[in-house]
């Protein structure tokens, strides 16, 4: 049976690797959620822009109908100037809605990118912590073969044969 120090080290390393895996999984999940939110914002943006343009078209149609029913010519004079002004204002509103939607979607895509990069960093950090713990464990091994109660410690840190060790011994035996 492995000594308590070896078991403690094995569990510490396993914990670091598991923590790295969970960090990566969490980051990828958050990134996917942010991407989905960006897609939803883009769809809503497109619908809002279309609705604003329809609203402007309805207003222009209504104004033209009122003008024509009053006896004014639809394509001339103040009725035309008013229609052009309303069309301009309506398109400006639509462009503003489009810009704000694109900006919000871009922000969510950047958030997704940050989640991805953060998860990669956390994952690599966790793996490096596990490697560091393993390195610290190896530093504690005797430099010359000895007859320790732990069979893993009977090998020198400089002459490890990993294949042979894995066949003969298990850290969690």
C-alpha positions in Angstrom: 0.0 0.0 0.0 1.2 3.5 -0.8 2.3 5.7 2.0 0.1 8.7 3.0 2.4 11.2 1.4 2.2 9.5 -1.9 -1.6 9.2 -1.7 -1.8 12.9 -0.7 0.3 13.9 -3.7 -1.7 11.7 -6.0 -5.0 13.2 -4.8 -3.5 16.7 -5.1 -2.4 16.1 -8.7 -5.8 14.5 -9.5 -7.5 17.5 -7.9 -5.5 20.0 -10.0 -6.2 18.1 -13.2 -9.9 17.9 -12.4 -10.0 21.6 -11.5 -8.4 22.4 -14.8 -11.0 20.3 -16.7 -13.9 21.9 -14.8 -12.4 25.4 -15.6 -12.2 24.6 -19.3 -15.7 23.1 -19.3 -17.2 26.1 -17.5 -15.5 28.6 -19.8 -16.6 26.8 -22.9 -20.2 26.6 -21.6 -20.1 30.3 -20.8 -18.6 31.1 -24.2 -21.3 29.1 -25.9 -24.0 30.9 -23.9 -22.6 34.3 -24.8 -22.4 33.3 -28.5 -26.1 32.2 -28.4 -27.0 35.5 -26.7 -25.1 37.4 -29.5 -27.1 35.4 -32.1 -30.4 36.2 -30.3 -29.4 39.9 -30.2 -28.7 39.9 -33.9 -32.0 38.3 -34.7 -33.8 40.8 -32.5 -31.9 43.6 -34.1 -33.0 42.6 -37.5 -36.6 42.3 -36.5 -36.5 45.7 -34.7 -34.9 47.4 -37.8 -37.6 45.9 -40.1 -40.3 47.0 -37.7 -39.0 50.6 -37.6 -38.9 50.7 -41.4 -42.4 49.3 -41.6 -43.6 51.9 -39.2 -42.0 54.7 -41.3 -43.6 53.3 -44.5 -47.0 53.2 -42.8 -46.6 56.8 -41.6 -45.6 57.9 -45.1 -48.5 56.1 -46.7 -50.9 57.6 -44.2 -49.6 61.1 -44.8 -49.8 60.6 -48.5 -53.4 59.4 -48.3 -54.4 62.3 -46.1 -52.7 64.8 -48.5 -54.3 63.2 -51.6 -57.7 63.2 -50.0 -57.2 66.9 -49.2 -56.6 67.6 -52.8 -52.8 68.0 -52.6 -50.5 66.4 -55.2 -48.6 63.6 -53.6 -45.2 64.1 -55.3 -44.8 67.9 -55.0 -44.4 70.8 -52.6 -44.7 70.6 -48.8 -46.2 67.1 -48.9 -43.1 65.8 -50.7 -40.8 67.7 -48.3 -42.6 66.4 -45.3 -42.5 62.8 -46.7 -38.7 63.1 -47.4 -38.1 64.5 -43.9 -40.2 61.6 -42.3 -38.4 59.1 -44.4 -35.0 60.5 -43.3 -36.0 60.4 -39.6 -37.4 56.9 -39.9 -34.2 55.6 -41.6 -32.1 57.3 -39.0 -34.1 55.6 -36.2 -33.7 52.3 -38.0 -29.9 52.9 -38.4 -29.7 53.7 -34.7 -31.5 50.5 -33.7 -29.2 48.5 -36.1 -26.0 50.1 -34.7 -27.1 49.5 -31.0 -28.0 45.9 -31.8 -24.7 45.3 -33.6 -22.8 46.9 -30.8 -24.5 44.7 -28.2 -23.9 41.5 -30.3 -20.3 42.5 -30.7 -20.0 42.9 -26.9 -21.4 39.4 -26.4 -19.0 37.9 -28.9 -16.1 39.6 -27.1 -17.4 38.2 -23.9 -17.5 34.7 -25.4 -13.9 35.2 -26.6 -12.9 36.2 -23.1 -14.6 33.2 -21.5 -12.7 31.0 -24.0 -9.3 32.5 -23.3 -9.9 32.5 -19.6 -10.9 28.9 -19.6 -7.8 28.0 -21.6 -5.6 30.0 -19.1 -7.3 28.4 -16.1 -7.0 24.9 -17.6 -3.3 25.3 -18.5 -2.7 26.8 -15.0 -4.4 23.8 -13.4 -2.4 21.4 -15.4 0.9 23.2 -14.7 0.0 23.2 -11.0 -0.4 19.4 -11.2 2.9 19.1 -13.0 4.5 21.3 -10.4 3.2 19.1 -7.6 4.5 16.0 -9.4 7.8 17.7 -9.8 7.9 18.5 -6.1 7.1 14.9 -5.4 9.9 13.7 -7.6 12.3 16.1 -5.8 11.5 14.3 -2.6 12.6 10.9 -3.9 15.9 9.6 -2.8 18.8 10.1 -5.2 20.1 6.6 -4.7 18.2 3.3 -4.6 17.1 2.4 -1.1 14.8 0.0 0.6 12.0 2.3 1.5 8.5 1.0 2.5 7.2 2.7 -0.6 8.3 0.8 -3.7 8.1 3.9 -5.8 10.6 5.6 -3.6 13.2 2.8 -4.1 14.0 4.2 -7.5 16.4 7.1 -8.1 14.8 10.2 -9.5 17.4 10.1 -12.3 16.8 6.5 -13.4 13.1 6.1 -13.6 11.7 3.7 -16.1 8.1 4.7 -16.3 7.0 1.7 -18.4 8.5 -0.7 -15.9 7.1 1.2 -12.9 3.6 1.3 -14.4 3.7 -2.5 -14.9 4.9 -3.2 -11.4 3.3 -0.6 -9.2 0.2 1.6 -8.8 0.1 4.9 -6.9 -3.3 4.0 -5.5 -2.6 0.3 -4.7 
